């Protein structure tokens, strides 16, 4: 998209702050990772064992692409070795978030540098993710042991982003099985996670023995029938990506309808409450959902025809979201090692509420890169 002159100045200022904050953090997080969310706006340290480590390497890849500065690549080389160790030692891989982990670490590394070792690790990660695919139910199970009765047959809307690892590995290697599994899962998500009004369930259970649907529930939203803001944003971005990788126009239309439902419920400052059930009042906002939504809208608009009025609407809304994050949600006036505050991890579990969230930081930076037209997509 074309950058309007009035946006150039604040976009440059926003990227300057991002780089200054990441450069401050780089010595600390060149061998370990920031925690998933902050406490009192300060990220702690952890090894490579959770679902969010790829977002830190993703930020570093974005800045390396933008600057070509060796310090980012040097840190990435060290951090990427932990992704190999994680595969070798089977650390915390009973999750569909293998896609989040490896798309923004080894796969991004291969796309940027052409490193064949990074590709080999990405293929291994895709193979691990494929182990979670149920041919009968045609879904990828979200969390836990595949035989755990509490988790068996659960798919969640977040997984639409994890599918990108499979799509990409299929495109790179020519192996159709990865794309077929990803497309099947996206179709099931489209059928069962998306309600008639284009709000979305967070999670849905399928019978993996018969393939029959069971029920939709929430894990992190306000209620089973509400639309968890981050999940709705995953839906916009995820279905747009499935269209980008498959050409199936129904995915594009689903993404647009989910986006329209979301945009009708945005507050005046373009940053949502943590669940779209809330549209005013004192409930917590979720800046991390706003960043995801902005990226999703920009991806979605990219694929719409020039004369489609939604194309301009989505682009302009994405700009307003990112500008609001820049003007009202950065940590510039706070004692913090994060970039974007007022994020929400999981209110029902009292984790990361009104804090920095590492994925919120990542998607904010990705949105800035998209708006400046200096990024080749990793997803």
Protein Blocks (a to p, Z undefined) as FASTA:
>chain_A
ZZdfklmmmmmmmmmmmmmmmmmmmmmmmmbccdfbdcehiacddddfbfklmmmmmmmm
mmmmmnopaklmmmmmmmmmmmmmmmmnopaiacfklmmmmmmmmmmmmmmnopaklmmm
mmmmmmmmmmmpcfklopacfedcfklmklgopacfklmmmmmmmmmmmmmnopaklmmm
mmmmmmmmmmmmpcfkopacfbdcddfknopafbdcdfkbmblkbccfklmmmmmmmmmm
mmmmnopaklmmmmmmmmmmmmmmccfkopacfbfkbggdjbdcdfklmmmmmmmmmmmm
mmpcfklmklmmmmmmmmmmmmmmmmmmccklpccfbfbehiafblmnopaihiacfklm
mmmmmmmmmmnopaccfZZ
